Amino acid sequence: MVMMMEEGRLCQWNVVRSLLAIVQWWGFNVTVIIMNKWIFQKLDFTYPLTVSCIHFICSTIGAYVAIKVLKVKPLIQVDPEDRWRRIFPMSLVFCINIVLGNVSLRYIPVSFMQTIKSFTPATTVVLQWLVWRKNFDWRIWASLVPIVGGILLTSITELSFNMFGFAAALFGCLATSTKTILAESLLHGYKFDSINTVYYMAPFATMIMGVPALLLEGPGVAAWLQTNPSIISSLIIIFGSGVMAFCLNFSIFYVIHSTTAVTFNVAGNLKVAVAVLISWLIFRNPISSLNVVGCAVTLCGCTFYGYVSHLLSQQSPGSPQTPRTPRTPRTPRNRTEMLPLVNDKLDDKL
C-alpha cells in the first residue's frame, strides 16, 4: 500500500515537472519573440543583423559559463579539424536561419511569421525526397496537405502582408530544413545536447555575423544611439533579449528531458498558438477570421505530422512500410535521441 502511494506521488511529480518544463519553455520562447518584435517596432531599432549578433554573443558567454563555470553539462570534446570541417558549415546555415527569422519579424506580424515557420515539416520532407531520394509513408504526405493549405489560406488573408518579410520567413523554413538534413551527416558521431550545441556554434555564428552587421548596419546603429531619447532602457531591452535567447536554449534542454516525443511535438505546436495570442494582445495587429482558421489548420497539420512520424519511428527498421534511407533525419524514438543536434523548435533562437 505504501509502495503504491509512493508510486502515485512519483507519477504526480513527473506530471507536475513536465508541465513546469513546458510552461517555462513557452515563457522563454514567447518572451524572446515578443521582445524582438518590440525592439523592431517600438524601439525603432530596425537592425536585425545586429540583434542576431547580440544574441550570438550572449549565447556564447552563457554557454561558456554554463559548461566551464557552473558545470551544468560536461563539455563534449570535438576535434579541432571537425570544428571547422563540420561545425562551421552548420553554424553558417544556423546563422542564416536566425537572421532570416529576425528579418521576417521586422516586416511581418508575429502571428504570420509563426504560422509560416510551421511550414518547416513540409520543406524538410520535400528536400529529403528531392535530394536524398528518401521515400515517405503516404500518411506523411497526407499530413502535409493541411499544413500547405493552412499556409496558403493564412497568406492570402493576411491583412499586414509584406512580400519581403514573407520571403524571409519562407527562406528561413528552407534554411531550417537544410540545417536539419545536414546535421545528420555533418555532425555524425557527436551526440550534442542543446547547451553544447550553443557552446560550439554560437562563437562561429558571432564571427560570421559580426562583420556584415558592422558594415551594413554600423552607421545606422551609431545614428540610433545618438538620437534615441531613452538609450539606457532601450539597451537593457536589446541585451535582455539576448539573455532570454540563451535561456531559451537552456530551457529546451530541460523540457526535452522532462517530456516524451509526442508531448514535445504537441507542446511545440501549442506554443505557436500561445505566441500568436499574446502577440496580438500586445501589438493588436489586424487578424481576419479566415487568417485564424488558416493558422489553426496549419497547427493541426503539424500535430498530425508529428504524431505520424512518431508512430512510424516505433516500427521495426525492417518493416516494409517504412523504407530506410541511411543518414537522414528521423523522429527520435526516445528522450535520449531527442537531444537536438541543432535547435529546431524554434524558432531556432540563439
C-alpha positions in Angstrom: 0.0 0.0 0.0 2.8 2.4 0.9 4.7 1.5 -2.2 1.6 2.2 -4.3 1.2 5.6 -2.6 4.9 6.4 -3.3 4.5 5.4 -6.9 1.4 7.7 -7.2 3.3 10.6 -5.7 6.1 10.0 -8.1 3.7 9.9 -11.1 2.1 13.1 -9.9 5.5 14.8 -9.5 6.5 13.7 -13.0 3.4 15.3 -14.4 4.0 18.5 -12.5 7.6 18.5 -13.6 6.6 18.1 -17.3 4.0 20.9 -17.0 6.6 23.2 -15.4 9.1 22.4 -18.1 6.7 23.1 -20.8 5.5 26.4 -19.2 9.0 27.7 -18.7 9.9 26.8 -22.3 6.8 28.6 -23.6 7.6 31.5 -21.4 11.2 32.0 -22.7 10.2 31.3 -26.3 7.3 33.8 -26.3 9.3 36.4 -24.4 12.2 36.2 -27.0 9.7 36.6 -29.9 7.8 39.5 -28.3 11.0 41.3 -27.2 12.4 41.1 -30.7 9.2 42.4 -32.2 9.2 45.2 -29.6 12.8 46.1 -30.4 12.0 46.4 -34.1 8.6 48.1 -33.8 8.5 50.1 -30.6 12.2 51.0 -30.1 12.6 51.6 -33.8 15.9 49.6 -33.7 15.4 48.2 -37.2 18.7 46.3 -37.4 18.1 42.5 -37.5 21.7 41.6 -38.2 22.9 43.5 -35.1 20.1 41.9 -32.9 21.1 38.5 -34.1 24.8 39.2 -33.4 23.9 40.4 -29.8 22.0 37.1 -29.4 25.0 35.1 -30.5 27.4 37.0 -28.2 25.1 36.5 -25.2 24.7 32.8 -26.0 28.5 32.4 -26.4 29.0 33.8 -22.9 26.1 32.0 -21.4 27.2 28.6 -22.8 30.7 29.1 -21.6 29.5 30.0 -18.0 27.1 27.0 -18.0 29.7 24.4 -19.1 33.0 25.8 -17.8 32.0 27.6 -14.6 28.7 26.1 -13.4 29.4 22.6 -14.8 25.8 22.2 -15.7 26.8 19.8 -18.5 30.1 18.1 -19.3 31.8 19.5 -22.4 31.6 17.2 -25.4 35.1 17.1 -26.9 35.3 17.9 -30.6 38.5 17.5 -32.7 39.8 20.9 -33.9 39.6 19.7 -37.5 36.0 18.7 -37.1 35.2 22.2 -35.6 36.0 23.8 -39.0 35.0 20.9 -41.2 31.7 20.0 -39.6 30.5 22.6 -37.1 31.5 25.7 -39.1 29.2 24.8 -42.1 26.4 24.0 -39.7 26.9 27.3 -37.9 26.7 29.2 -41.2 23.4 27.6 -42.1 22.3 28.1 -38.5 23.3 31.8 -38.7 21.4 32.3 -41.9 18.3 30.7 -40.3 18.4 33.0 -37.3 18.9 36.2 -39.3 16.1 35.3 -41.7 13.8 34.8 -38.8 14.7 38.2 -37.3 14.4 39.9 -40.7 10.9 38.5 -41.2 10.0 39.5 -37.7 10.8 43.1 -38.6 8.4 43.2 -41.6 5.5 41.0 -40.7 3.4 40.3 -37.6 4.4 37.6 -35.1 1.2 35.7 -35.9 2.0 35.5 -39.6 5.7 34.7 -39.1 4.9 31.9 -36.6 2.4 30.4 -39.0 4.9 30.4 -41.9 7.6 28.8 -39.7 5.2 25.9 -39.2 5.8 25.2 -42.9 9.2 23.7 -42.0 8.0 20.0 -41.9 6.8 20.3 -45.5 10.1 21.8 -46.7 12.1 19.2 -44.8 10.1 16.3 -46.4 10.3 17.7 -49.9 14.0 18.4 -49.6 14.8 14.9 -48.4 12.6 13.4 -51.2 14.3 15.5 -53.9 18.0 15.5 -52.6 18.2 12.2 -50.7 15.6 10.4 -52.7 14.0 9.2 -49.5 10.6 7.6 -49.7 7.9 8.5 -47.1 4.8 6.8 -45.9 1.6 8.1 -47.5 0.4 9.4 -44.2 3.4 11.8 -44.0 2.4 13.2 -47.4 -1.2 13.4 -46.2 -0.2 15.4 -43.1 1.4 18.0 -45.3 -1.9 18.8 -47.1 -3.4 20.8 -44.1 0.0 22.4 -43.5 0.3 23.7 -47.0 -3.4 24.6 -47.2 -3.3 26.4 -44.0 -0.2 28.4 -45.0 -1.9 29.4 -48.3 -5.1 30.5 -46.6 -3.2 32.5 -44.0 -1.0 34.2 -46.6 -4.0 35.1 -48.8 -6.0 36.6 -45.9 -3.1 38.3 -44.1 -4.0 41.9 -43.6 -0.5 43.0 -42.9 1.2 41.1 -45.7 4.7 42.2 -46.7 6.4 40.3 -49.5 9.9 40.8 -48.2 9.0 39.6 -44.7 7.1 36.7 -46.2 10.0 35.7 -48.4 12.5 35.9 -45.5 10.2 33.7 -43.3 9.8 31.2 -46.2 13.5 31.0 -46.9 14.0 30.7 -43.2 12.0 27.5 -43.4 14.3 26.2 -46.1 17.3 27.1 -44.0 15.9 25.2 -41.1 15.2 22.2 -43.2 18.7 22.3 -44.8 20.2 22.5 -41.3 18.2 19.5 -40.1 19.2 17.4 -43.1 22.9 18.4 -42.9 23.1 17.8 -39.2 22.8 14.1 -39.5 25.8 13.8 -41.9 28.0 16.7 -40.8 27.6 16.0 -37.0 27.5 12.2 -37.3 29.2 10.6 -34.3 28.6 13.6 -31.9 25.6 13.5 -29.6 25.2 17.2 -28.8 22.7 18.5 -26.2 21.4 22.0 -26.7 24.0 23.6 -24.3 26.9 22.0 -26.1 25.4 22.9 -29.4 25.3 26.6 -28.4 28.8 26.3 -26.9 30.3 25.3 -30.3 28.1 27.1 -32.8 27.5 30.5 -31.1 31.1 31.7 -31.4 31.2 30.7 -35.1 27.9 32.5 -35.6 29.2 35.6 -33.9 32.3 35.6 -36.1 30.2 35.1 -39.3 27.6 37.8 -38.4 29.9 40.4 -36.8 31.5 41.8 -40.0 28.2 42.0 -42.0 26.4 43.6 -39.1 29.2 46.2 -38.7 29.5 47.0 -42.3 25.8 47.1 -43.3 24.2 48.3 -40.0 27.0 50.0 -38.1 26.3 53.6 -39.3 22.6 53.2 -38.7 23.2 51.8 -35.2 25.5 54.7 -34.4 22.9 57.2 -35.5 20.2 55.4 -33.5 22.4 55.6 -30.3 22.8 59.4 -30.8 19.1 60.1 -31.4 17.4 57.7 -29.0 15.8 59.6 -26.1 15.9 56.7 -23.6 19.1 54.9 -24.5 19.7 53.0 -21.2 16.3 51.4 -21.0 16.4 50.5 -24.8 19.8 48.9 -24.4 18.6 46.9 -21.4 15.7 45.5 -23.5 18.0 44.7 -26.5 20.6 42.9 -24.5 17.9 41.4 -22.3 16.5 39.7 -25.4 19.9 38.2 -25.9 20.0 36.8 -22.4 16.5 35.4 -22.8 17.5 33.8 -26.1 20.2 31.9 -24.3 17.8 30.9 -21.5 15.5 29.6 -24.3 18.2 27.2 -25.4 18.8 26.1 -21.8 15.1 25.6 -21.3 14.9 23.3 -24.3 17.4 21.0 -22.6 15.2 20.8 -19.6 11.9 20.2 -21.4 13.4 17.5 -23.6 14.4 15.5 -20.5 11.0 16.0 -18.9 8.6 15.1 -21.7 8.0 12.4 -24.3 8.5 12.9 -28.0 4.7 13.2 -28.6 4.3 15.7 -25.8 7.2 17.7 -27.0 5.6 17.9 -30.5 2.2 18.9 -29.3 3.6 21.4 -26.8 5.6 23.0 -29.7 2.5 23.5 -31.8 0.5 24.8 -28.9 3.4 27.2 -28.2 2.8 28.8 -31.6 -0.8 29.4 -30.7 0.2 31.0 -27.4 2.8 33.2 -29.2 0.1 34.3 -31.7 -2.4 35.1 -29.0 0.0 37.1 -26.8 1.5 39.0 -29.7 -2.0 40.0 -30.8 -2.9 41.2 -27.3 0.3 43.3 -27.2 0.6 44.7 -30.7 -3.0 44.5 -31.8 -2.2 43.7 -35.4 -5.3 43.1 -37.5 -6.2 39.4 -37.9 -9.2 38.2 -40.0 -11.3 35.2 -39.1 -10.0 33.3 -42.2 -6.5 34.1 -41.0 -7.2 32.4 -37.7 -8.7 29.4 -39.5 -5.6 29.1 -41.6 -3.3 29.2 -38.6 -5.4 26.6 -36.8 -5.4 24.3 -39.9 -1.6 24.6 -40.2 -1.1 23.7 -36.5 -3.4 20.7 -36.7 -1.4 19.5 -39.7 1.9 20.0 -37.8 0.5 18.0 -34.9 -0.7 15.2 -37.2 2.7 15.2 -38.9 4.5 14.8 -35.6 2.1 12.1 -34.5 2.5 10.1 -37.7 6.3 10.5 -37.7 6.4 9.2 -34.1 4.2 6.2 -35.0 6.4 5.3 -37.9 9.6 5.6 -35.9 8.3 3.0 -33.5 8.1 0.4 -36.2 10.9 -2.1 -36.7 13.7 -1.0 -39.1 12.9 -3.9 -41.4 9.3 -3.0 -41.8 8.3 -2.8 -45.5 6.1 0.2 -44.7 9.0 2.4 -43.6 11.8 2.2 -46.1 15.0 3.4 -44.6 17.5 5.8 -46.1 20.8 5.9 -44.2 21.9 9.1 -42.6 18.8 11.2 -42.9 16.9 12.7 -40.0 14.1 10.8 -38.4 11.8 11.3 -35.4 13.5 10.4 -32.1 12.4 7.1 -30.6 13.2 8.2 -27.0 14.2 11.2 -25.0 17.9 10.5 -25.2 17.7 10.6 -29.0 15.6 13.8 -28.8 18.7 15.8 -27.8 18.8 18.2 -30.7 21.9 18.5 -33.0 20.6 21.9 -33.6 17.7 23.8 -32.1 14.7 23.3 -34.3 11.8 24.2 -32.2 12.4 27.4 -33.0 12.0 29.3 -33.8 15.7 28.4 -33.7 16.6 31.3 -31.5 20.1 31.7 -30.2 
